[in-house]
Amino acid sequence: MKQVLCPTCGKRVAWDQDSPWRPFCSERCKLIDLGEWFGENRRLPVEETELAETEGWNGQGGEDQE
């Protein structure tokens, strides 16, 4: 049986149908991880760009009017 490490606490978790929280070891660890995403402690890397350089952006929340 394949095992993985819980991303939150590092405990070994069986990777099968009987592990309802996989890859987490428990609902608690799953919710801790979710809270880190909501709190923006975790985020996906993105390339920073200037909003003014974005085509069609006028800085007012709408498209440029010509």
Contacts in CASP RR format, 6 or more apart in sequence:
PFRMAT RR
TARGET T0000
AUTHOR 0000-0000-0000
METHOD contacts of the structure
MODEL  1
MKQVLCPTCGKRVAWDQDSPWRPFCSERCKLIDLGEWFGENRRLPVEETE
LAETEGWNGQGGEDQE
1 14 0 8 1.000
1 15 0 8 1.000
1 16 0 8 1.000
2 14 0 8 1.000
2 15 0 8 1.000
2 16 0 8 1.000
3 12 0 8 1.000
3 13 0 8 1.000
3 14 0 8 1.000
3 15 0 8 1.000
4 12 0 8 1.000
4 13 0 8 1.000
4 15 0 8 1.000
4 22 0 8 1.000
4 23 0 8 1.000
5 11 0 8 1.000
5 12 0 8 1.000
5 13 0 8 1.000
5 23 0 8 1.000
6 12 0 8 1.000
6 13 0 8 1.000
6 23 0 8 1.000
6 24 0 8 1.000
6 25 0 8 1.000
6 26 0 8 1.000
6 29 0 8 1.000
7 23 0 8 1.000
7 24 0 8 1.000
7 29 0 8 1.000
7 33 0 8 1.000
8 24 0 8 1.000
8 25 0 8 1.000
8 29 0 8 1.000
8 30 0 8 1.000
8 32 0 8 1.000
8 33 0 8 1.000
9 25 0 8 1.000
9 29 0 8 1.000
10 25 0 8 1.000
11 25 0 8 1.000
11 29 0 8 1.000
12 25 0 8 1.000
13 19 0 8 1.000
13 21 0 8 1.000
13 22 0 8 1.000
13 23 0 8 1.000
13 24 0 8 1.000
13 25 0 8 1.000
14 22 0 8 1.000
15 22 0 8 1.000
15 23 0 8 1.000
16 22 0 8 1.000
21 27 0 8 1.000
21 29 0 8 1.000
21 30 0 8 1.000
24 30 0 8 1.000
24 33 0 8 1.000
33 42 0 8 1.000
35 41 0 8 1.000
36 42 0 8 1.000
37 43 0 8 1.000
51 57 0 8 1.000
51 59 0 8 1.000
52 59 0 8 1.000
56 62 0 8 1.000
56 63 0 8 1.000
56 64 0 8 1.000
57 63 0 8 1.000
57 64 0 8 1.000
58 64 0 8 1.000
58 65 0 8 1.000
END
